[in-house]
Amino acid sequence: MIDNQNYRQETEQQSNKLINRLRNIPTTDLETVIQPSKKCIFQKRQKLISQSLEQQNCSDFELSAKTRQCYQYTIKNYELLDISEFIKSIQVLKKDLKIQMINIYTLIGTEIAAQVITMSLQKNFNFSFKLKKYYLKQKQIIQFRMILVIYVQRIKQNLFSLIQNLMNFYFFIQYTVEAEAKLEEIRMLLASYDCFEPFTTYKRLDQSRTGGLKPENILEFLNDNEIQITEEQLYYIFRILDEDMDGLVTYQDFKSAILPKMNEKVKDSALNHRGFELPVNMLLPKEVETQLSQFFIQIKQNYVQYQQIQEKIDLNQLDIYDNDNQITVDSLKVWLQQLGQEISKEILETFVFLIQGQQQQLQNLLDQIYIENQEYQDHQQEQQGVEYRQGKEYKDKENQEEEIEQFEQYDEIEQVKQQNEDVNEQQNQQEYLYRQDIEKNNFDSRNLQKNIEFQIQQLKKKINKLEIEIESQQTNKSYIGQLFEKEYNRELQKLSRMSYLKKLQLLSPSKRNDLIRQQLKIEEEIKKEEIKQKIILTQLKNPVKTNSSSYYQNQYESQSPLNQSKKKYIPDYSGKKQIGSTRKPYSTQPQRLINFSNRKF
């Protein structure tokens, strides 16, 4: 029997521990939790239980029912807690998680913790206990329940991710063996062809002859054979071939990936096949080219199958190792028994052979599938970030361009305004200068007009003086001088006629007659002009009217006797004389006229 007094002291110490644990609970009314008042305790208990049940996605009806049920349990003198569900789940957990759960139950007491550890090691159990037999007070029971609810929620979350990780690895074992079996079948078929030689096949992929394949070399081969592939699948194929993970697929990497792994005899025979020269851009034999394409297609299909396992497997949560930290068939069987699942022995043996029983080999196999996905997602996020930054830069650039355009438009508007102002100012200035010029021109024109009028008057005066002088000179000329001038002019005319007649004697008689007639006409016209000039001069001197009859009378009176005799007798070189009107008419035939108007006599 346990001493009641000693146990009361122990329970008081545990109660203090529970209260200290309660201080770590995030709440705004922490003081109400540790108050001795039943009302405050019940309110806080009901609040925490409601929150925990809400996290379990309970309906409103279930929430209220469970809350009332917990409330009824609390007001009783004893409390019944069934923790068998949580203890059962720790059978397949790692040791560190077991220790974490055991630490939870140590809050109850050392004796109960010992019972929990004992029961957790059993396969089939149902553990229930009454808190009353350990003399826990009602307040301590409520405090323990609140702490337990919070820890249970955390454990459930960890259990969900843990169980998901366990099942993912369970399916991964089967996917890996199945995928490798399909690839091995293609390897065996390739190795059986006499025309298959690994190095020649490697040169088919290495068209640039660099000695190291890159993803673009594999993509070129796939495009030649019209195989559609995504970027993720291409890089997965490259990681499968690049066994040493140095970023290049050398001939050793390719040989290890393309040759059989389960049958050494077939592998050795394939290595002994005779190689042949393969020029650049030349295809392999048809059967080899086809099977190599099928090999890459199968790797692509394996990748699609692995994608059913969406989360990366965490090996640290798996208890799959033996005492030597090796992965064996037996250690996997024990792990499967704890999980409650089964896998055939042949599959387990193949899986252990593929990973060579090493954790690092298993990790490399997982990295080939999942690490690139994370890198691809990071690349996608980085690319999205780059696109976002580029879009932001583009928007900023557009905004800057818009601002520049607006600024330029504003400058253009200001320039136009300034130009308009300058033009207006220039126009105003020009108008002002134009008005000044007009005023000045008006003033100058008035002065010029006065000067012109003055000069006209001066010219008129000079003209009058000249007219007076001319008249005086004409009046002063003597009558003898005038006669002398007339006689002088007559003599000049005679001389000119005589010289002209001498020239005419050389011509024929008909031509001479024509010239004489023309000369006479010209002389008559000249005389008429002289008479007109004389009449005009006389009219200017003595403005007296004269009629036409007197004019013709004077015309004949003023003629000299010589002219009258010439008119009476016209010489005819034919030997006959004809008087005035009795002479023969002139020939009506057109005759050549000679113009003597410009002739000087």
C-alpha positions as CSV (number, residue, x, y, z in Angstrom):
1,M,0.0,0.0,0.0
2,I,1.2,3.5,-0.8
3,D,1.3,5.9,2.1
4,N,-1.4,8.4,1.7
5,Q,0.5,11.3,3.3
6,N,3.6,10.8,1.1
7,Y,1.4,10.4,-2.0
8,R,-0.5,13.6,-1.2
9,Q,2.9,15.4,-1.1
10,E,3.8,13.8,-4.4
11,T,0.5,14.8,-6.0
12,E,0.9,18.4,-4.8
13,Q,4.3,18.5,-6.5
14,Q,2.8,17.1,-9.6
15,S,0.0,19.7,-9.4
16,N,2.6,22.5,-9.3
17,K,4.3,21.0,-12.4
18,L,0.9,21.0,-14.1
19,I,0.3,24.6,-13.3
20,N,3.7,25.5,-14.6
21,R,2.9,23.7,-17.8
22,L,-0.3,25.6,-18.1
23,R,1.7,28.9,-18.2
24,N,3.0,27.8,-21.6
25,I,-0.5,27.6,-23.1
26,P,-1.2,30.7,-25.3
27,T,-4.2,32.4,-23.7
28,T,-5.3,35.9,-22.7
29,D,-6.8,34.9,-19.4
30,L,-4.2,32.7,-17.9
31,E,-5.0,33.7,-14.4
32,T,-8.5,32.3,-14.6
33,V,-7.1,28.9,-15.4
34,I,-5.3,28.5,-12.1
35,Q,-8.0,30.1,-9.9
36,P,-9.5,27.8,-7.3
37,S,-13.0,28.9,-8.3
38,K,-14.9,26.0,-9.9
39,K,-16.8,28.4,-12.2
40,C,-13.6,29.9,-13.7
41,I,-12.0,26.4,-14.0
42,F,-15.1,25.1,-15.8
43,Q,-15.3,28.1,-18.2
44,K,-11.6,27.7,-19.1
45,R,-11.9,24.0,-19.5
46,Q,-14.9,24.3,-21.7
47,K,-13.2,26.8,-23.9
48,L,-10.1,24.7,-24.4
49,I,-12.1,21.5,-25.0
50,S,-14.3,23.3,-27.6
51,Q,-11.2,24.6,-29.4
52,S,-9.7,21.0,-29.5
53,L,-12.9,19.6,-30.8
54,E,-13.2,22.3,-33.5
55,Q,-9.7,21.3,-34.7
56,Q,-11.1,17.7,-35.1
57,N,-13.7,19.1,-37.6
58,C,-16.7,18.1,-35.5
59,S,-20.1,19.3,-36.3
60,D,-22.0,21.8,-34.1
61,F,-24.2,19.0,-32.7
62,E,-21.2,16.7,-31.9
63,L,-19.3,19.7,-30.5
64,S,-22.0,20.6,-28.0
65,A,-22.7,16.9,-27.1
66,K,-19.0,16.2,-26.4
67,T,-18.6,19.4,-24.4
68,R,-21.6,18.5,-22.2
69,Q,-20.2,15.0,-21.8
70,C,-16.7,16.3,-20.7
71,Y,-18.4,18.8,-18.4
72,Q,-20.3,16.0,-16.6
73,Y,-17.1,13.9,-16.3
74,T,-15.3,16.9,-14.7
75,I,-17.8,17.6,-11.9
76,K,-17.6,14.0,-10.7
77,N,-15.2,12.9,-8.0
78,Y,-13.3,10.6,-10.4
79,E,-12.1,10.8,-14.0
80,L,-11.7,8.0,-16.6
81,L,-9.2,8.6,-19.4
82,D,-8.8,6.1,-22.2
83,I,-5.4,6.7,-23.8
84,S,-5.1,3.3,-25.6
85,E,-5.4,4.9,-29.1
86,F,-2.4,7.1,-28.6
87,I,-0.3,4.4,-27.0
88,K,-1.1,2.0,-29.8
89,S,0.2,4.4,-32.4
90,I,3.7,4.6,-30.9
91,Q,4.5,0.9,-31.8
92,V,5.9,1.9,-35.2
93,L,7.5,5.2,-34.2
94,K,11.1,6.1,-33.8
95,K,12.7,6.1,-30.4
96,D,12.8,9.9,-30.1
97,L,9.1,10.1,-30.8
98,K,8.4,7.4,-28.2
99,I,10.4,9.3,-25.7
100,Q,8.4,12.4,-26.4
101,M,5.1,10.6,-25.8
102,I,6.5,9.0,-22.7
103,N,7.4,12.4,-21.4
104,I,3.8,13.4,-21.8
105,Y,2.6,10.7,-19.6
106,T,5.2,11.3,-16.9
107,L,3.1,14.3,-16.0
108,I,0.7,11.8,-14.4
109,G,3.3,10.3,-12.3
110,T,6.2,7.8,-12.3
111,E,4.0,4.8,-11.5
112,I,1.5,5.5,-14.3
113,A,4.5,6.2,-16.7
114,A,5.9,2.8,-15.9
115,Q,2.6,1.2,-16.7
116,V,2.4,3.1,-20.0
117,I,5.8,1.9,-21.0
118,T,4.9,-1.6,-20.1
119,M,1.7,-1.6,-22.0
120,S,3.2,0.2,-25.0
121,L,5.5,-2.8,-25.6
122,Q,2.6,-5.2,-25.9
123,K,1.0,-6.0,-29.2
124,N,-2.6,-6.1,-28.1
125,F,-3.8,-4.1,-25.2
126,N,-6.5,-1.8,-24.0
127,F,-5.3,0.5,-21.2
128,S,-7.6,2.4,-19.0
129,F,-7.1,3.8,-15.5
130,K,-8.9,5.8,-12.9
131,L,-7.3,9.0,-11.7
132,K,-9.2,8.9,-8.4
133,K,-7.2,5.9,-7.0
134,Y,-4.1,8.1,-7.1
135,Y,-5.9,10.8,-5.0
136,L,-5.7,13.5,-7.6
137,K,-7.9,16.5,-6.8
138,Q,-10.6,17.7,-9.1
139,K,-8.6,20.9,-9.9
140,Q,-5.6,18.8,-10.9
141,I,-7.8,16.5,-13.1
142,I,-9.1,19.5,-15.0
143,Q,-5.6,20.9,-15.5
144,F,-4.3,17.6,-16.7
145,R,-7.1,17.3,-19.2
146,M,-6.3,20.7,-20.7
147,I,-2.6,19.9,-21.1
148,L,-3.4,16.5,-22.5
149,V,-5.8,17.9,-25.1
150,I,-3.1,20.2,-26.4
151,Y,-0.5,17.6,-26.6
152,V,-2.8,15.1,-28.3
153,Q,-3.5,17.6,-31.1
154,R,0.2,18.0,-31.7
155,I,0.7,14.2,-31.6
156,K,-2.1,13.7,-34.1
157,Q,-0.6,16.1,-36.5
158,N,2.8,14.4,-36.3
159,L,1.1,11.0,-36.6
160,F,-0.6,12.0,-39.8
161,S,2.6,13.1,-41.5
162,L,4.4,10.0,-40.1
163,I,1.8,7.5,-41.3
164,Q,1.8,9.2,-44.7
165,N,5.6,8.9,-44.9
166,L,5.4,5.2,-43.9
167,M,2.8,4.4,-46.6
168,N,4.8,6.3,-49.2
169,F,7.9,4.2,-48.5
170,Y,5.8,1.1,-48.7
171,F,4.6,1.9,-52.2
172,F,8.0,3.1,-53.2
173,I,9.5,-0.3,-52.6
174,Q,7.0,-1.9,-55.0
175,Y,7.3,0.9,-57.7
176,T,11.1,0.6,-57.7
177,V,11.2,-3.1,-58.2
178,E,8.5,-3.0,-60.9
179,A,10.2,-0.2,-62.8
180,E,13.6,-1.9,-62.6
181,A,12.2,-5.2,-63.8
182,K,10.8,-3.5,-67.0
183,L,14.1,-1.7,-67.6
184,E,16.0,-5.0,-67.1
185,E,13.9,-6.7,-69.7
186,I,14.9,-4.1,-72.3
187,R,18.5,-4.3,-71.3
188,M,18.5,-8.1,-71.8
189,L,16.9,-7.7,-75.2
190,L,19.4,-5.1,-76.3
191,A,22.3,-7.3,-75.1
192,S,21.1,-10.2,-77.1
193,Y,21.5,-8.4,-80.4
194,D,24.8,-9.1,-82.2
195,C,24.8,-5.6,-83.7
196,F,24.5,-4.0,-80.2
197,E,27.8,-2.7,-78.9
198,P,27.8,-0.2,-75.9
199,F,30.4,2.2,-77.2
200,T,28.9,2.5,-80.7
201,T,25.5,3.1,-79.1
202,Y,27.1,5.8,-76.9
203,K,28.5,7.5,-80.0
204,R,25.0,7.6,-81.4
205,L,24.1,9.9,-78.6
206,D,27.4,11.8,-78.5
207,Q,27.1,13.4,-82.0
208,S,29.5,16.2,-81.1
209,R,32.1,13.6,-79.9
210,T,32.9,15.4,-76.7
211,G,33.0,12.3,-74.5
212,G,30.3,13.6,-72.2
213,L,26.6,13.7,-72.7
214,K,24.3,16.5,-71.7
215,P,20.5,16.7,-71.6
216,E,20.4,18.4,-75.0
217,N,22.2,15.3,-76.5
218,I,19.5,13.0,-75.2
219,L,16.8,15.4,-76.3
220,E,18.3,15.4,-79.8
221,F,18.0,11.6,-79.9
222,L,14.4,11.7,-78.7
223,N,13.5,14.2,-81.3
224,D,15.0,12.1,-84.0
225,N,12.7,9.2,-82.9
226,E,9.7,11.5,-82.4
227,I,9.4,11.0,-78.7
228,Q,7.5,13.7,-76.8
229,I,8.9,14.6,-73.4
230,T,8.7,17.3,-70.8
231,E,11.6,19.1,-69.2
232,E,11.2,17.3,-65.9
233,Q,11.2,13.9,-67.6
234,L,14.2,14.8,-69.6
235,Y,16.2,15.7,-66.5
236,Y,15.1,12.6,-64.7
237,I,16.4,10.5,-67.6
238,F,19.7,12.4,-67.4
239,R,19.9,11.7,-63.7
240,I,19.3,8.0,-64.2
241,L,22.2,7.8,-66.7
242,D,24.5,10.1,-64.7
243,E,25.2,7.6,-61.9
244,D,28.2,9.4,-60.4
245,M,26.2,12.7,-60.5
246,D,29.0,14.8,-61.9
247,G,26.8,16.6,-64.5
248,L,28.1,14.6,-67.5
249,V,27.1,11.1,-68.7
250,T,30.4,9.5,-69.5
251,Y,30.8,6.2,-71.3
252,Q,31.2,4.4,-68.0
253,D,27.9,5.9,-66.7
254,F,26.1,4.9,-69.9
255,K,27.5,1.4,-69.9
256,S,26.4,0.8,-66.3
257,A,22.9,2.1,-67.0
258,I,22.3,0.3,-70.4
259,L,23.8,-3.2,-69.6
260,P,21.9,-5.9,-67.6
261,K,22.3,-5.8,-63.9
262,M,20.9,-9.2,-62.9
263,N,22.6,-11.4,-65.4
264,E,26.4,-11.2,-65.6
265,K,26.7,-13.7,-68.4
266,V,24.6,-11.7,-70.8
267,K,26.4,-8.6,-69.7
268,D,29.8,-10.1,-70.5
269,S,28.6,-11.3,-73.9
270,A,27.4,-7.8,-74.8
271,L,30.7,-6.3,-73.9
272,N,32.4,-8.8,-76.3
273,H,30.4,-7.7,-79.3
274,R,32.4,-6.2,-82.1
275,G,32.0,-2.5,-82.5
276,F,31.8,-0.6,-85.8
277,E,32.4,2.9,-87.1
278,L,29.4,5.2,-86.8
279,P,29.7,8.4,-88.7
280,V,28.1,11.6,-87.3
281,N,24.3,11.9,-87.9
282,M,24.0,8.3,-88.8
283,L,21.4,6.0,-87.1
284,L,22.0,2.7,-85.4
285,P,20.7,-0.5,-86.8
286,K,16.9,-0.5,-86.8
287,E,16.4,-3.0,-83.9
288,V,19.0,-1.3,-81.7
289,E,17.6,2.2,-82.4
290,T,14.1,0.9,-81.6
291,Q,15.0,-0.7,-78.3
292,L,17.1,2.2,-77.2
293,S,14.1,4.4,-77.8
294,Q,12.0,2.0,-75.7
295,F,14.6,2.2,-72.9
296,F,14.1,6.0,-72.7
297,I,10.3,5.7,-73.0
298,Q,10.3,3.2,-70.1
299,I,12.3,5.6,-67.9
300,K,9.8,8.3,-68.7
301,Q,6.9,6.0,-67.7
302,N,8.7,5.1,-64.5
303,Y,8.9,8.8,-63.6
304,V,5.2,9.2,-64.2
305,Q,4.5,6.3,-61.8
306,Y,6.8,7.7,-59.1
307,Q,4.8,11.0,-59.2
308,Q,1.9,9.2,-57.5
309,I,4.1,9.6,-54.4
310,Q,3.8,13.3,-54.1
311,E,5.8,13.9,-50.9
312,K,9.4,13.2,-50.5
313,I,10.2,10.2,-48.2
314,D,12.0,11.0,-45.0
315,L,14.3,8.1,-44.1
316,N,14.9,9.4,-40.6
317,Q,11.3,8.5,-39.6
318,L,11.7,4.9,-40.8
319,D,12.9,2.1,-38.5
320,I,14.1,-0.1,-41.4
321,Y,17.7,-0.8,-40.2
322,D,19.3,-3.7,-38.4
323,N,21.8,-3.5,-35.6
324,D,24.6,-2.8,-38.0
325,N,22.6,0.1,-39.5
326,Q,22.1,-1.9,-42.8
327,I,18.9,-2.4,-44.7
328,T,18.2,-6.1,-45.0
329,V,15.3,-8.3,-45.9
330,D,14.7,-9.2,-42.3
331,S,14.8,-5.5,-41.1
332,L,12.3,-4.6,-43.8
333,K,10.0,-7.6,-42.7
334,V,10.1,-6.4,-39.1
335,W,9.2,-2.9,-40.2
336,L,6.3,-4.2,-42.4
337,Q,5.0,-6.3,-39.5
338,Q,4.9,-3.2,-37.3
339,L,3.1,-1.3,-40.1
340,G,0.7,-4.2,-40.5
341,Q,1.5,-4.7,-44.2
342,E,3.1,-7.5,-46.3
343,I,5.4,-7.6,-49.3
344,S,6.8,-10.7,-51.0
345,K,10.3,-11.9,-50.3
346,E,11.3,-11.7,-53.9
347,I,10.4,-8.0,-54.1
348,L,12.3,-7.3,-50.9
349,E,15.4,-9.1,-52.1
350,T,15.4,-7.2,-55.4
351,F,14.9,-3.9,-53.6
352,V,17.8,-4.7,-51.2
353,F,20.0,-5.7,-54.2
354,L,19.2,-2.4,-56.0
355,I,20.2,-0.3,-53.0
356,Q,23.0,-2.7,-52.0
357,G,21.7,-2.5,-48.4
358,Q,23.1,1.0,-48.0
359,Q,21.2,4.0,-46.8
360,Q,23.2,6.3,-49.1
361,Q,22.2,4.3,-52.2
362,L,18.6,4.5,-51.1
363,Q,18.9,8.2,-50.6
364,N,20.5,8.6,-54.1
365,L,17.6,6.7,-55.6
366,L,15.1,9.0,-53.8
367,D,17.1,12.1,-54.9
368,Q,16.9,11.0,-58.5
369,I,13.1,11.2,-58.3
370,Y,12.3,14.0,-55.9
371,I,15.2,16.4,-55.5
372,E,14.8,17.7,-59.0
373,N,11.1,18.2,-58.4
374,Q,12.0,20.6,-55.6
375,E,14.6,22.2,-57.7
376,Y,12.2,22.5,-60.5
377,Q,9.6,24.1,-58.2
378,D,12.3,26.4,-56.9
379,H,13.2,27.1,-60.5
380,Q,9.6,27.7,-61.3
381,Q,9.3,30.1,-58.3
382,E,12.5,31.8,-59.2
383,Q,11.3,32.1,-62.8
384,Q,8.0,33.5,-61.6
385,G,9.9,35.8,-59.4
386,V,12.0,36.8,-62.4
387,E,8.9,37.3,-64.5
388,Y,7.3,39.3,-61.7
389,R,10.4,41.4,-61.4
390,Q,10.6,41.8,-65.2
391,G,6.9,42.6,-65.3
392,K,7.4,45.1,-62.5
393,E,10.4,46.6,-64.3
394,Y,8.4,46.7,-67.5
395,K,5.5,48.4,-65.7
396,D,8.0,50.8,-64.1
397,K,9.6,51.4,-67.5
398,E,6.1,52.0,-69.0
399,N,5.3,54.4,-66.1
400,Q,8.6,56.2,-66.7
401,E,8.0,56.3,-70.4
402,E,4.5,57.7,-69.7
403,E,5.9,60.2,-67.4
404,I,8.6,61.1,-69.9
405,E,5.9,61.4,-72.6
406,Q,3.7,63.5,-70.3
407,F,6.8,65.7,-69.5
408,E,7.6,65.9,-73.2
409,Q,4.1,66.8,-74.1
410,Y,4.1,69.4,-71.3
411,D,7.4,70.7,-72.7
412,E,5.9,70.8,-76.2
413,I,2.8,72.6,-74.9
414,E,5.0,75.1,-73.1
415,Q,7.2,75.5,-76.2
416,V,4.1,76.1,-78.3
417,K,2.8,78.6,-75.8
418,Q,6.2,80.3,-75.7
419,Q,6.4,80.3,-79.5
420,N,2.9,81.7,-79.7
421,E,3.9,84.4,-77.2
422,D,7.0,85.1,-79.2
423,V,5.1,85.2,-82.5
424,N,2.5,87.5,-80.9
425,E,5.2,89.7,-79.5
426,Q,6.9,89.8,-82.9
427,Q,3.7,90.6,-84.6
428,N,3.0,93.4,-82.1
429,Q,6.5,94.7,-82.6
430,Q,6.1,94.4,-86.4
431,E,2.8,96.2,-86.2
432,Y,4.3,98.9,-84.1
433,L,7.2,99.3,-86.5
434,Y,4.8,99.2,-89.4
435,R,2.7,102.0,-87.9
436,Q,5.8,104.0,-87.3
437,D,6.9,103.4,-90.9
438,I,3.5,104.4,-92.2
439,E,3.5,107.5,-90.1
440,K,7.0,108.3,-91.2
441,N,6.1,107.5,-94.9
442,N,3.1,109.7,-94.6
443,F,5.2,112.5,-93.3
444,D,7.8,111.9,-96.0
445,S,5.1,111.7,-98.7
446,R,3.7,115.0,-97.6
447,N,7.1,116.5,-97.8
448,L,7.8,114.9,-101.1
449,Q,4.5,116.1,-102.4
450,K,5.4,119.6,-101.4
451,N,8.8,119.3,-103.0
452,I,7.3,117.9,-106.2
453,E,4.8,120.7,-106.4
454,F,7.6,123.1,-105.9
455,Q,9.8,121.5,-108.5
456,I,6.8,121.5,-111.0
457,Q,6.4,125.2,-110.5
458,Q,10.1,125.7,-111.0
459,L,9.9,123.6,-114.2
460,K,6.9,125.6,-115.5
461,K,8.8,128.8,-114.9
462,K,11.8,127.5,-116.8
463,I,9.6,126.3,-119.7
464,N,8.0,129.7,-119.9
465,K,11.4,131.3,-120.0
466,L,12.6,128.9,-122.7
467,E,9.5,129.6,-124.8
468,I,10.0,133.3,-124.5
469,E,13.7,132.9,-125.5
470,I,12.7,130.7,-128.5
471,E,10.1,133.2,-129.7
472,S,12.6,136.0,-129.3
473,Q,15.1,134.1,-131.3
474,Q,12.6,133.3,-134.0
475,T,11.5,136.9,-134.2
476,N,15.0,138.2,-134.2
477,K,15.9,136.1,-137.2
478,S,16.1,138.3,-140.3
479,Y,14.1,137.8,-143.4
480,I,17.2,137.5,-145.5
481,G,18.5,134.7,-143.3
482,Q,15.3,132.8,-143.8
483,L,15.5,133.1,-147.6
484,F,19.1,132.0,-147.5
485,E,18.3,129.0,-145.5
486,K,15.5,128.0,-147.9
487,E,17.8,128.4,-150.9
488,Y,20.4,126.4,-149.2
489,N,18.0,123.5,-148.6
490,R,16.8,123.6,-152.3
491,E,20.4,123.3,-153.5
492,L,20.9,120.3,-151.3
493,Q,17.8,118.7,-152.7
494,K,19.0,119.3,-156.3
495,L,22.4,117.8,-155.6
496,S,20.8,114.8,-154.1
497,R,18.4,114.4,-157.1
498,M,21.2,114.7,-159.6
499,S,23.3,112.1,-157.8
500,Y,20.3,109.8,-157.7
501,L,19.6,110.3,-161.4
502,K,23.1,109.4,-162.3
503,K,22.6,106.2,-160.5
504,L,19.4,105.5,-162.3
505,Q,20.9,105.9,-165.7
506,L,22.5,102.6,-165.3
507,L,19.1,100.9,-164.8
508,S,16.6,99.9,-167.4
509,P,14.0,102.5,-168.5
510,S,11.1,100.7,-166.8
511,K,12.9,100.6,-163.5
512,R,14.0,104.2,-163.8
513,N,10.4,105.3,-164.4
514,D,9.2,103.4,-161.3
515,L,11.9,104.9,-159.2
516,I,11.1,108.4,-160.5
517,R,7.5,108.0,-159.7
518,Q,8.2,106.8,-156.2
519,Q,10.6,109.6,-155.7
520,L,7.9,112.1,-156.8
521,K,5.5,110.6,-154.4
522,I,8.0,110.8,-151.6
523,E,8.7,114.4,-152.5
524,E,5.0,115.3,-152.4
525,E,4.6,113.6,-149.0
526,I,7.6,115.5,-147.8
527,K,6.2,118.8,-149.0
528,K,2.9,118.0,-147.5
529,E,4.5,117.4,-144.2
530,E,6.5,120.6,-144.5
531,I,3.2,122.5,-145.2
532,K,1.5,120.9,-142.2
533,Q,4.4,121.9,-140.0
534,K,4.3,125.4,-141.3
535,I,0.6,125.6,-140.7
536,I,1.0,124.3,-137.2
537,L,3.7,126.8,-136.5
538,T,1.6,129.6,-137.8
539,Q,-1.4,128.4,-135.8
540,L,0.7,128.3,-132.7
541,K,1.9,131.9,-133.3
542,N,-1.4,133.2,-134.6
543,P,-4.3,131.0,-133.7
544,V,-6.5,131.8,-136.8
545,K,-9.0,129.5,-138.3
546,T,-8.4,128.3,-141.8
547,N,-10.8,126.4,-144.1
548,S,-9.9,123.6,-146.4
549,S,-10.4,125.7,-149.6
550,S,-7.8,128.2,-148.6
551,Y,-5.5,125.4,-147.6
552,Y,-5.6,123.9,-151.1
553,Q,-5.3,127.3,-152.7
554,N,-2.3,128.2,-150.6
555,Q,-0.9,124.8,-151.4
556,Y,-0.7,125.6,-155.1
557,E,0.2,129.2,-154.6
558,S,3.2,128.4,-152.5
559,Q,4.7,126.1,-155.0
560,S,7.7,127.2,-156.8
561,P,7.7,127.7,-160.6
562,L,10.1,124.8,-161.0
563,N,7.7,122.4,-159.2
564,Q,4.8,123.6,-161.3
565,S,6.7,123.0,-164.5
566,K,7.6,119.5,-163.3
567,K,4.0,118.7,-162.7
568,K,3.0,120.0,-166.1
569,Y,5.6,118.1,-168.0
570,I,6.5,114.7,-166.8
571,P,9.6,113.3,-168.6
572,D,9.1,110.2,-170.6
573,Y,12.2,108.4,-171.7
574,S,10.3,106.7,-174.5
575,G,10.7,110.0,-176.6
576,K,7.1,111.5,-176.2
577,K,5.8,114.4,-174.1
578,Q,2.5,114.1,-172.2
579,I,0.8,117.0,-170.4
580,G,-0.7,116.6,-166.9
581,S,-3.9,114.7,-167.2
582,T,-3.4,113.5,-170.8
583,R,-0.5,111.2,-170.0
584,K,-0.9,107.5,-170.1
585,P,-2.0,105.7,-167.0
586,Y,0.5,103.7,-165.1
587,S,0.6,100.0,-165.4
588,T,-1.7,98.1,-163.1
589,Q,0.8,95.4,-162.6
590,P,2.3,95.2,-159.1
591,Q,5.6,97.0,-158.9
592,R,8.3,97.0,-156.5
593,L,8.2,100.0,-154.1
594,I,11.3,101.6,-152.7
595,N,11.0,103.3,-149.3
596,F,12.9,106.6,-149.2
597,S,11.6,107.6,-145.8
598,N,15.0,107.0,-144.2
599,R,17.0,108.4,-147.1
600,K,19.0,111.5,-146.4
601,F,19.2,114.2,-149.1
